[in-house]
């Protein structure tokens, strides 16, 4: 994961332009989003952020009519 310096902040005006560029690979960006997702879930008092989708494969064979 990417290390973020949380103790440094920058004061900007709303009129200042920002390029919103993050120099990171897609995997690193996804990791950052996952961190935010887990934090929001924990703030809501839920631990569902670590649960994964259950994927069960089933086959249904119907009798011929």
mmCIF file of the N, C-alpha and C atoms, coordinates in Angstrom:
data_MODEL
# 
_entry.id   MODEL 
# 
loop_
_atom_site.group_PDB 
_atom_site.id 
_atom_site.type_symbol 
_atom_site.label_atom_id 
_atom_site.label_alt_id 
_atom_site.label_comp_id 
_atom_site.label_asym_id 
_atom_site.label_entity_id 
_atom_site.label_seq_id 
_atom_site.pdbx_PDB_ins_code 
_atom_site.Cartn_x 
_atom_site.Cartn_y 
_atom_site.Cartn_z 
_atom_site.occupancy 
_atom_site.B_iso_or_equiv 
_atom_site.pdbx_formal_charge 
_atom_site.auth_seq_id 
_atom_site.auth_comp_id 
_atom_site.auth_asym_id 
_atom_site.auth_atom_id 
_atom_site.pdbx_PDB_model_num 
ATOM 1   N N  . UNK A 1 1  ? 0.825   -1.179  0.000   1.00 0.00 ? 1  UNK A N  1 
ATOM 2   C CA . UNK A 1 1  ? 0.000   0.000   0.000   1.00 0.00 ? 1  UNK A CA 1 
ATOM 3   C C  . UNK A 1 1  ? 0.871   1.245   0.000   1.00 0.00 ? 1  UNK A C  1 
ATOM 4   N N  . UNK A 1 2  ? 0.252   2.308   -0.383  1.00 0.00 ? 2  UNK A N  1 
ATOM 5   C CA . UNK A 1 2  ? 0.957   3.570   -0.493  1.00 0.00 ? 2  UNK A CA 1 
ATOM 6   C C  . UNK A 1 2  ? 0.992   4.279   0.858   1.00 0.00 ? 2  UNK A C  1 
ATOM 7   N N  . UNK A 1 3  ? 2.157   4.786   1.234   1.00 0.00 ? 3  UNK A N  1 
ATOM 8   C CA . UNK A 1 3  ? 2.271   5.534   2.485   1.00 0.00 ? 3  UNK A CA 1 
ATOM 9   C C  . UNK A 1 3  ? 1.779   6.955   2.267   1.00 0.00 ? 3  UNK A C  1 
ATOM 10  N N  . UNK A 1 4  ? 0.921   7.420   3.144   1.00 0.00 ? 4  UNK A N  1 
ATOM 11  C CA . UNK A 1 4  ? 0.352   8.759   3.051   1.00 0.00 ? 4  UNK A CA 1 
ATOM 12  C C  . UNK A 1 4  ? 0.782   9.537   4.278   1.00 0.00 ? 4  UNK A C  1 
ATOM 13  N N  . UNK A 1 5  ? 1.274   10.739  4.054   1.00 0.00 ? 5  UNK A N  1 
ATOM 14  C CA . UNK A 1 5  ? 1.681   11.589  5.168   1.00 0.00 ? 5  UNK A CA 1 
ATOM 15  C C  . UNK A 1 5  ? 0.447   12.312  5.680   1.00 0.00 ? 5  UNK A C  1 
ATOM 16  N N  . UNK A 1 6  ? -0.128  11.809  6.753   1.00 0.00 ? 6  UNK A N  1 
ATOM 17  C CA . UNK A 1 6  ? -1.363  12.374  7.286   1.00 0.00 ? 6  UNK A CA 1 
ATOM 18  C C  . UNK A 1 6  ? -1.112  13.568  8.198   1.00 0.00 ? 6  UNK A C  1 
ATOM 19  N N  . UNK A 1 7  ? 0.144   13.804  8.571   1.00 0.00 ? 7  UNK A N  1 
ATOM 20  C CA . UNK A 1 7  ? 0.429   14.912  9.475   1.00 0.00 ? 7  UNK A CA 1 
ATOM 21  C C  . UNK A 1 7  ? 0.691   16.217  8.731   1.00 0.00 ? 7  UNK A C  1 
ATOM 22  N N  . UNK A 1 8  ? 0.716   16.184  7.407   1.00 0.00 ? 8  UNK A N  1 
ATOM 23  C CA . UNK A 1 8  ? 0.948   17.385  6.615   1.00 0.00 ? 8  UNK A CA 1 
ATOM 24  C C  . UNK A 1 8  ? -0.316  17.730  5.848   1.00 0.00 ? 8  UNK A C  1 
ATOM 25  N N  . UNK A 1 9  ? -0.648  18.989  5.867   1.00 0.00 ? 9  UNK A N  1 
ATOM 26  C CA . UNK A 1 9  ? -1.833  19.461  5.147   1.00 0.00 ? 9  UNK A CA 1 
ATOM 27  C C  . UNK A 1 9  ? -1.452  20.702  4.354   1.00 0.00 ? 9  UNK A C  1 
ATOM 28  N N  . UNK A 1 10 ? -2.239  20.984  3.353   1.00 0.00 ? 10 UNK A N  1 
ATOM 29  C CA . UNK A 1 10 ? -1.976  22.143  2.514   1.00 0.00 ? 10 UNK A CA 1 
ATOM 30  C C  . UNK A 1 10 ? -3.262  22.963  2.419   1.00 0.00 ? 10 UNK A C  1 
ATOM 31  N N  . UNK A 1 11 ? -3.158  24.251  2.702   1.00 0.00 ? 11 UNK A N  1 
ATOM 32  C CA . UNK A 1 11 ? -4.307  25.142  2.629   1.00 0.00 ? 11 UNK A CA 1 
ATOM 33  C C  . UNK A 1 11 ? -4.421  25.667  1.207   1.00 0.00 ? 11 UNK A C  1 
ATOM 34  N N  . UNK A 1 12 ? -5.598  25.481  0.620   1.00 0.00 ? 12 UNK A N  1 
ATOM 35  C CA . UNK A 1 12 ? -5.813  25.920  -0.755  1.00 0.00 ? 12 UNK A CA 1 
ATOM 36  C C  . UNK A 1 12 ? -7.117  26.686  -0.835  1.00 0.00 ? 12 UNK A C  1 
ATOM 37  N N  . UNK A 1 13 ? -7.195  27.558  -1.799  1.00 0.00 ? 13 UNK A N  1 
ATOM 38  C CA . UNK A 1 13 ? -8.434  28.284  -2.055  1.00 0.00 ? 13 UNK A CA 1 
ATOM 39  C C  . UNK A 1 13 ? -9.287  27.464  -3.007  1.00 0.00 ? 13 UNK A C  1 
ATOM 40  N N  . UNK A 1 14 ? -10.583 27.684  -2.956  1.00 0.00 ? 14 UNK A N  1 
ATOM 41  C CA . UNK A 1 14 ? -11.474 26.973  -3.866  1.00 0.00 ? 14 UNK A CA 1 
ATOM 42  C C  . UNK A 1 14 ? -11.219 27.348  -5.321  1.00 0.00 ? 14 UNK A C  1 
ATOM 43  N N  . UNK A 1 15 ? -10.653 28.517  -5.545  1.00 0.00 ? 15 UNK A N  1 
ATOM 44  C CA . UNK A 1 15 ? -10.386 28.951  -6.916  1.00 0.00 ? 15 UNK A CA 1 
ATOM 45  C C  . UNK A 1 15 ? -9.116  28.332  -7.483  1.00 0.00 ? 15 UNK A C  1 
ATOM 46  N N  . UNK A 1 16 ? -8.264  27.762  -6.625  1.00 0.00 ? 16 UNK A N  1 
ATOM 47  C CA . UNK A 1 16 ? -7.046  27.105  -7.110  1.00 0.00 ? 16 UNK A CA 1 
ATOM 48  C C  . UNK A 1 16 ? -7.408  25.844  -7.880  1.00 0.00 ? 16 UNK A C  1 
ATOM 49  N N  . UNK A 1 17 ? -6.749  25.646  -9.007  1.00 0.00 ? 17 UNK A N  1 
ATOM 50  C CA . UNK A 1 17 ? -7.011  24.450  -9.798  1.00 0.00 ? 17 UNK A CA 1 
ATOM 51  C C  . UNK A 1 17 ? -6.202  23.280  -9.253  1.00 0.00 ? 17 UNK A C  1 
ATOM 52  N N  . UNK A 1 18 ? -6.764  22.111  -9.373  1.00 0.00 ? 18 UNK A N  1 
ATOM 53  C CA . UNK A 1 18 ? -6.095  20.889  -8.943  1.00 0.00 ? 18 UNK A CA 1 
ATOM 54  C C  . UNK A 1 18 ? -6.176  19.899  -10.092 1.00 0.00 ? 18 UNK A C  1 
ATOM 55  N N  . UNK A 1 19 ? -5.069  19.249  -10.389 1.00 0.00 ? 19 UNK A N  1 
ATOM 56  C CA . UNK A 1 19 ? -5.084  18.312  -11.516 1.00 0.00 ? 19 UNK A CA 1 
ATOM 57  C C  . UNK A 1 19 ? -5.616  16.935  -11.118 1.00 0.00 ? 19 UNK A C  1 
ATOM 58  N N  . UNK A 1 20 ? -5.825  16.683  -9.822  1.00 0.00 ? 20 UNK A N  1 
ATOM 59  C CA . UNK A 1 20 ? -6.373  15.416  -9.324  1.00 0.00 ? 20 UNK A CA 1 
ATOM 60  C C  . UNK A 1 20 ? -5.592  14.195  -9.793  1.00 0.00 ? 20 UNK A C  1 
ATOM 61  N N  . UNK A 1 21 ? -4.336  14.375  -10.108 1.00 0.00 ? 21 UNK A N  1 
ATOM 62  C CA . UNK A 1 21 ? -3.527  13.261  -10.589 1.00 0.00 ? 21 UNK A CA 1 
ATOM 63  C C  . UNK A 1 21 ? -2.878  12.542  -9.418  1.00 0.00 ? 21 UNK A C  1 
ATOM 64  N N  . UNK A 1 22 ? -3.038  11.242  -9.388  1.00 0.00 ? 22 UNK A N  1 
ATOM 65  C CA . UNK A 1 22 ? -2.393  10.414  -8.380  1.00 0.00 ? 22 UNK A CA 1 
ATOM 66  C C  . UNK A 1 22 ? -1.406  9.519   -9.113  1.00 0.00 ? 22 UNK A C  1 
ATOM 67  N N  . UNK A 1 23 ? -0.149  9.656   -8.783  1.00 0.00 ? 23 UNK A N  1 
ATOM 68  C CA . UNK A 1 23 ? 0.881   8.864   -9.448  1.00 0.00 ? 23 UNK A CA 1 
ATOM 69  C C  . UNK A 1 23 ? 0.935   7.483   -8.803  1.00 0.00 ? 23 UNK A C  1 
ATOM 70  N N  . UNK A 1 24 ? 0.014   6.613   -9.218  1.00 0.00 ? 24 UNK A N  1 
ATOM 71  C CA . UNK A 1 24 ? -0.069  5.267   -8.651  1.00 0.00 ? 24 UNK A CA 1 
ATOM 72  C C  . UNK A 1 24 ? -0.616  4.321   -9.717  1.00 0.00 ? 24 UNK A C  1 
ATOM 73  N N  . UNK A 1 25 ? -0.297  3.063   -9.546  1.00 0.00 ? 25 UNK A N  1 
ATOM 74  C CA . UNK A 1 25 ? -0.811  2.050   -10.470 1.00 0.00 ? 25 UNK A CA 1 
ATOM 75  C C  . UNK A 1 25 ? -2.290  1.798   -10.165 1.00 0.00 ? 25 UNK A C  1 
ATOM 76  N N  . UNK A 1 26 ? -3.008  1.177   -11.089 1.00 0.00 ? 26 UNK A N  1 
ATOM 77  C CA . UNK A 1 26 ? -4.412  0.858   -10.812 1.00 0.00 ? 26 UNK A CA 1 
ATOM 78  C C  . UNK A 1 26 ? -4.592  0.009   -9.551  1.00 0.00 ? 26 UNK A C  1 
ATOM 79  N N  . UNK A 1 27 ? -3.674  -0.910  -9.303  1.00 0.00 ? 27 UNK A N  1 
ATOM 80  C CA . UNK A 1 27 ? -3.771  -1.744  -8.101  1.00 0.00 ? 27 UNK A CA 1 
ATOM 81  C C  . UNK A 1 27 ? -3.615  -0.896  -6.838  1.00 0.00 ? 27 UNK A C  1 
ATOM 82  N N  . UNK A 1 28 ? -2.696  0.067   -6.875  1.00 0.00 ? 28 UNK A N  1 
ATOM 83  C CA . UNK A 1 28 ? -2.506  0.944   -5.717  1.00 0.00 ? 28 UNK A CA 1 
ATOM 84  C C  . UNK A 1 28 ? -3.729  1.837   -5.504  1.00 0.00 ? 28 UNK A C  1 
ATOM 85  N N  . UNK A 1 29 ? -4.315  2.313   -6.593  1.00 0.00 ? 29 UNK A N  1 
ATOM 86  C CA . UNK A 1 29 ? -5.526  3.141   -6.482  1.00 0.00 ? 29 UNK A CA 1 
ATOM 87  C C  . UNK A 1 29 ? -6.675  2.341   -5.882  1.00 0.00 ? 29 UNK A C  1 
ATOM 88  N N  . UNK A 1 30 ? -6.811  1.101   -6.317  1.00 0.00 ? 30 UNK A N  1 
ATOM 89  C CA . UNK A 1 30 ? -7.859  0.241   -5.769  1.00 0.00 ? 30 UNK A CA 1 
ATOM 90  C C  . UNK A 1 30 ? -7.617  -0.009  -4.282  1.00 0.00 ? 30 UNK A C  1 
ATOM 91  N N  . UNK A 1 31 ? -6.354  -0.188  -3.911  1.00 0.00 ? 31 UNK A N  1 
ATOM 92  C CA . UNK A 1 31 ? -6.008  -0.366  -2.498  1.00 0.00 ? 31 UNK A CA 1 
ATOM 93  C C  . UNK A 1 31 ? -6.377  0.849   -1.667  1.00 0.00 ? 31 UNK A C  1 
ATOM 94  N N  . UNK A 1 32 ? -6.169  2.047   -2.228  1.00 0.00 ? 32 UNK A N  1 
ATOM 95  C CA . UNK A 1 32 ? -6.544  3.271   -1.520  1.00 0.00 ? 32 UNK A CA 1 
ATOM 96  C C  . UNK A 1 32 ? -8.059  3.338   -1.335  1.00 0.00 ? 32 UNK A C  1 
ATOM 97  N N  . UNK A 1 33 ? -8.796  2.985   -2.364  1.00 0.00 ? 33 UNK A N  1 
ATOM 98  C CA . UNK A 1 33 ? -10.258 3.010   -2.269  1.00 0.00 ? 33 UNK A CA 1 
ATOM 99  C C  . UNK A 1 33 ? -10.750 1.975   -1.262  1.00 0.00 ? 33 UNK A C  1 
ATOM 100 N N  . UNK A 1 34 ? -10.083 0.815   -1.219  1.00 0.00 ? 34 UNK A N  1 
ATOM 101 C CA . UNK A 1 34 ? -10.491 -0.218  -0.267  1.00 0.00 ? 34 UNK A CA 1 
ATOM 102 C C  . UNK A 1 34 ? -10.264 0.255   1.164   1.00 0.00 ? 34 UNK A C  1 
ATOM 103 N N  . UNK A 1 35 ? -9.148  0.966   1.392   1.00 0.00 ? 35 UNK A N  1 
ATOM 104 C CA . UNK A 1 35 ? -8.884  1.523   2.724   1.00 0.00 ? 35 UNK A CA 1 
ATOM 105 C C  . UNK A 1 35 ? -9.998  2.473   3.143   1.00 0.00 ? 35 UNK A C  1 
ATOM 106 N N  . UNK A 1 36 ? -10.412 3.352   2.221   1.00 0.00 ? 36 UNK A N  1 
ATOM 107 C CA . UNK A 1 36 ? -11.496 4.290   2.521   1.00 0.00 ? 36 UNK A CA 1 
ATOM 108 C C  . UNK A 1 36 ? -12.800 3.553   2.794   1.00 0.00 ? 36 UNK A C  1 
ATOM 109 N N  . UNK A 1 37 ? -13.075 2.530   2.001   1.00 0.00 ? 37 UNK A N  1 
ATOM 110 C CA . UNK A 1 37 ? -14.300 1.751   2.177   1.00 0.00 ? 37 UNK A CA 1 
ATOM 111 C C  . UNK A 1 37 ? -14.324 1.088   3.549   1.00 0.00 ? 37 UNK A C  1 
ATOM 112 N N  . UNK A 1 38 ? -13.215 0.466   3.930   1.00 0.00 ? 38 UNK A N  1 
ATOM 113 C CA . UNK A 1 38 ? -13.143 -0.203  5.231   1.00 0.00 ? 38 UNK A CA 1 
ATOM 114 C C  . UNK A 1 38 ? -13.298 0.804   6.370   1.00 0.00 ? 38 UNK A C  1 
ATOM 115 N N  . UNK A 1 39 ? -12.722 2.000   6.192   1.00 0.00 ? 39 UNK A N  1 
ATOM 116 C CA . UNK A 1 39 ? -12.832 3.016   7.237   1.00 0.00 ? 39 UNK A CA 1 
ATOM 117 C C  . UNK A 1 39 ? -14.275 3.498   7.389   1.00 0.00 ? 39 UNK A C  1 
ATOM 118 N N  . UNK A 1 40 ? -14.966 3.702   6.274   1.00 0.00 ? 40 UNK A N  1 
ATOM 119 C CA . UNK A 1 40 ? -16.368 4.138   6.336   1.00 0.00 ? 40 UNK A CA 1 
ATOM 120 C C  . UNK A 1 40 ? -17.225 3.069   6.997   1.00 0.00 ? 40 UNK A C  1 
ATOM 121 N N  . UNK A 1 41 ? -17.003 1.814   6.648   1.00 0.00 ? 41 UNK A N  1 
ATOM 122 C CA . UNK A 1 41 ? -17.771 0.723   7.264   1.00 0.00 ? 41 UNK A CA 1 
ATOM 123 C C  . UNK A 1 41 ? -17.532 0.692   8.768   1.00 0.00 ? 41 UNK A C  1 
ATOM 124 N N  . UNK A 1 42 ? -16.277 0.905   9.185   1.00 0.00 ? 42 UNK A N  1 
ATOM 125 C CA . UNK A 1 42 ? -15.990 0.871   10.622  1.00 0.00 ? 42 UNK A CA 1 
ATOM 126 C C  . UNK A 1 42 ? -16.622 2.064   11.338  1.00 0.00 ? 42 UNK A C  1 
ATOM 127 N N  . UNK A 1 43 ? -16.682 3.220   10.676  1.00 0.00 ? 43 UNK A N  1 
ATOM 128 C CA . UNK A 1 43 ? -17.327 4.386   11.282  1.00 0.00 ? 43 UNK A CA 1 
ATOM 129 C C  . UNK A 1 43 ? -18.826 4.175   11.443  1.00 0.00 ? 43 UNK A C  1 
ATOM 130 N N  . UNK A 1 44 ? -19.409 3.364   10.577  1.00 0.00 ? 44 UNK A N  1 
ATOM 131 C CA . UNK A 1 44 ? -20.829 3.063   10.670  1.00 0.00 ? 44 UNK A CA 1 
ATOM 132 C C  . UNK A 1 44 ? -21.109 1.959   11.680  1.00 0.00 ? 44 UNK A C  1 
ATOM 133 N N  . UNK A 1 45 ? -20.058 1.407   12.269  1.00 0.00 ? 45 UNK A N  1 
ATOM 134 C CA . UNK A 1 45 ? -20.233 0.355   13.265  1.00 0.00 ? 45 UNK A CA 1 
ATOM 135 C C  . UNK A 1 45 ? -20.477 -1.008  12.660  1.00 0.00 ? 45 UNK A C  1 
ATOM 136 N N  . UNK A 1 46 ? -20.134 -1.167  11.408  1.00 0.00 ? 46 UNK A N  1 
ATOM 137 C CA . UNK A 1 46 ? -20.332 -2.447  10.731  1.00 0.00 ? 46 UNK A CA 1 
ATOM 138 C C  . UNK A 1 46 ? -18.972 -3.021  10.362  1.00 0.00 ? 46 UNK A C  1 
ATOM 139 N N  . UNK A 1 47 ? -18.893 -4.329  10.350  1.00 0.00 ? 47 UNK A N  1 
ATOM 140 C CA . UNK A 1 47 ? -17.636 -4.964  9.962   1.00 0.00 ? 47 UNK A CA 1 
ATOM 141 C C  . UNK A 1 47 ? -17.779 -5.685  8.625   1.00 0.00 ? 47 UNK A C  1 
ATOM 142 N N  . UNK A 1 48 ? -18.710 -5.272  7.816   1.00 0.00 ? 48 UNK A N  1 
ATOM 143 C CA . UNK A 1 48 ? -18.981 -5.931  6.547   1.00 0.00 ? 48 UNK A CA 1 
ATOM 144 C C  . UNK A 1 48 ? -17.947 -5.673  5.478   1.00 0.00 ? 48 UNK A C  1 
ATOM 145 N N  . UNK A 1 49 ? -17.014 -4.780  5.726   1.00 0.00 ? 49 UNK A N  1 
ATOM 146 C CA . UNK A 1 49 ? -16.023 -4.464  4.701   1.00 0.00 ? 49 UNK A CA 1 
ATOM 147 C C  . UNK A 1 49 ? -15.101 -5.644  4.424   1.00 0.00 ? 49 UNK A C  1 
ATOM 148 N N  . UNK A 1 50 ? -14.947 -6.540  5.375   1.00 0.00 ? 50 UNK A N  1 
ATOM 149 C CA . UNK A 1 50 ? -14.061 -7.676  5.167   1.00 0.00 ? 50 UNK A CA 1 
ATOM 150 C C  . UNK A 1 50 ? -14.790 -8.890  4.613   1.00 0.00 ? 50 UNK A C  1 
ATOM 151 N N  . UNK A 1 51 ? -16.096 -8.816  4.548   1.00 0.00 ? 51 UNK A N  1 
ATOM 152 C CA . UNK A 1 51 ? -16.843 -9.941  4.006   1.00 0.00 ? 51 UNK A CA 1 
ATOM 153 C C  . UNK A 1 51 ? -16.767 -9.904  2.485   1.00 0.00 ? 51 UNK A C  1 
ATOM 154 N N  . UNK A 1 52 ? -16.632 -11.038 1.905   1.00 0.00 ? 52 UNK A N  1 
ATOM 155 C CA . UNK A 1 52 ? -16.572 -11.146 0.453   1.00 0.00 ? 52 UNK A CA 1 
ATOM 156 C C  . UNK A 1 52 ? -17.885 -11.705 -0.061  1.00 0.00 ? 52 UNK A C  1 
ATOM 157 N N  . UNK A 1 53 ? -18.113 -11.517 -1.328  1.00 0.00 ? 53 UNK A N  1 
ATOM 158 C CA . UNK A 1 53 ? -19.300 -12.081 -1.946  1.00 0.00 ? 53 UNK A CA 1 
ATOM 159 C C  . UNK A 1 53 ? -19.203 -13.593 -1.956  1.00 0.00 ? 53 UNK A C  1 
ATOM 160 N N  . UNK A 1 54 ? -20.292 -14.236 -1.655  1.00 0.00 ? 54 UNK A N  1 
ATOM 161 C CA . UNK A 1 54 ? -20.315 -15.689 -1.721  1.00 0.00 ? 54 UNK A CA 1 
ATOM 162 C C  . UNK A 1 54 ? -20.685 -16.085 -3.141  1.00 0.00 ? 54 UNK A C  1 
ATOM 163 N N  . UNK A 1 55 ? -19.898 -16.939 -3.703  1.00 0.00 ? 55 UNK A N  1 
ATOM 164 C CA . UNK A 1 55 ? -20.160 -17.381 -5.064  1.00 0.00 ? 55 UNK A CA 1 
ATOM 165 C C  . UNK A 1 55 ? -20.232 -18.896 -5.074  1.00 0.00 ? 55 UNK A C  1 
ATOM 166 N N  . UNK A 1 56 ? -21.443 -19.387 -5.129  1.00 0.00 ? 56 UNK A N  1 
ATOM 167 C CA . UNK A 1 56 ? -21.669 -20.817 -5.179  1.00 0.00 ? 56 UNK A CA 1 
ATOM 168 C C  . UNK A 1 56 ? -22.147 -21.174 -6.579  1.00 0.00 ? 56 UNK A C  1 
ATOM 169 N N  . UNK A 1 57 ? -21.603 -22.217 -7.098  1.00 0.00 ? 57 UNK A N  1 
ATOM 170 C CA . UNK A 1 57 ? -22.004 -22.676 -8.424  1.00 0.00 ? 57 UNK A CA 1 
ATOM 171 C C  . UNK A 1 57 ? -23.044 -23.766 -8.247  1.00 0.00 ? 57 UNK A C  1 
ATOM 172 N N  . UNK A 1 58 ? -24.141 -23.622 -8.944  1.00 0.00 ? 58 UNK A N  1 
ATOM 173 C CA . UNK A 1 58 ? -25.216 -24.616 -8.870  1.00 0.00 ? 58 UNK A CA 1 
ATOM 174 C C  . UNK A 1 58 ? -25.687 -24.914 -10.286 1.00 0.00 ? 58 UNK A C  1 
ATOM 175 N N  . UNK A 1 59 ? -26.163 -26.115 -10.471 1.00 0.00 ? 59 UNK A N  1 
ATOM 176 C CA . UNK A 1 59 ? -26.670 -26.519 -11.777 1.00 0.00 ? 59 UNK A CA 1 
ATOM 177 C C  . UNK A 1 59 ? -28.078 -27.057 -11.588 1.00 0.00 ? 59 UNK A C  1 
ATOM 178 N N  . UNK A 1 60 ? -28.999 -26.517 -12.332 1.00 0.00 ? 60 UNK A N  1 
ATOM 179 C CA . UNK A 1 60 ? -30.391 -26.925 -12.244 1.00 0.00 ? 60 UNK A CA 1 
ATOM 180 C C  . UNK A 1 60 ? -30.743 -27.686 -13.520 1.00 0.00 ? 60 UNK A C  1 
ATOM 181 N N  . UNK A 1 61 ? -31.135 -28.944 -13.348 1.00 0.00 ? 61 UNK A N  1 
ATOM 182 C CA . UNK A 1 61 ? -31.527 -29.769 -14.498 1.00 0.00 ? 61 UNK A CA 1 
ATOM 183 C C  . UNK A 1 61 ? -33.017 -30.028 -14.388 1.00 0.00 ? 61 UNK A C  1 
ATOM 184 N N  . UNK A 1 62 ? -33.749 -29.531 -15.350 1.00 0.00 ? 62 UNK A N  1 
ATOM 185 C CA . UNK A 1 62 ? -35.201 -29.713 -15.349 1.00 0.00 ? 62 UNK A CA 1 
ATOM 186 C C  . UNK A 1 62 ? -35.554 -30.932 -16.192 1.00 0.00 ? 62 UNK A C  1 
ATOM 187 N N  . UNK A 1 63 ? -36.553 -31.674 -15.766 1.00 0.00 ? 63 UNK A N  1 
ATOM 188 C CA . UNK A 1 63 ? -36.968 -32.843 -16.553 1.00 0.00 ? 63 UNK A CA 1 
ATOM 189 C C  . UNK A 1 63 ? -37.615 -32.387 -17.868 1.00 0.00 ? 63 UNK A C  1 
ATOM 190 N N  . UNK A 1 64 ? -37.447 -33.170 -18.912 1.00 0.00 ? 64 UNK A N  1 
ATOM 191 C CA . UNK A 1 64 ? -38.080 -32.794 -20.188 1.00 0.00 ? 64 UNK A CA 1 
ATOM 192 C C  . UNK A 1 64 ? -39.598 -32.832 -20.073 1.00 0.00 ? 64 UNK A C  1 
ATOM 193 N N  . UNK A 1 65 ? -40.273 -32.016 -20.824 1.00 0.00 ? 65 UNK A N  1 
ATOM 194 C CA . UNK A 1 65 ? -41.745 -31.954 -20.778 1.00 0.00 ? 65 UNK A CA 1 
ATOM 195 C C  . UNK A 1 65 ? -42.376 -32.947 -21.702 1.00 0.00 ? 65 UNK A C  1 
# 
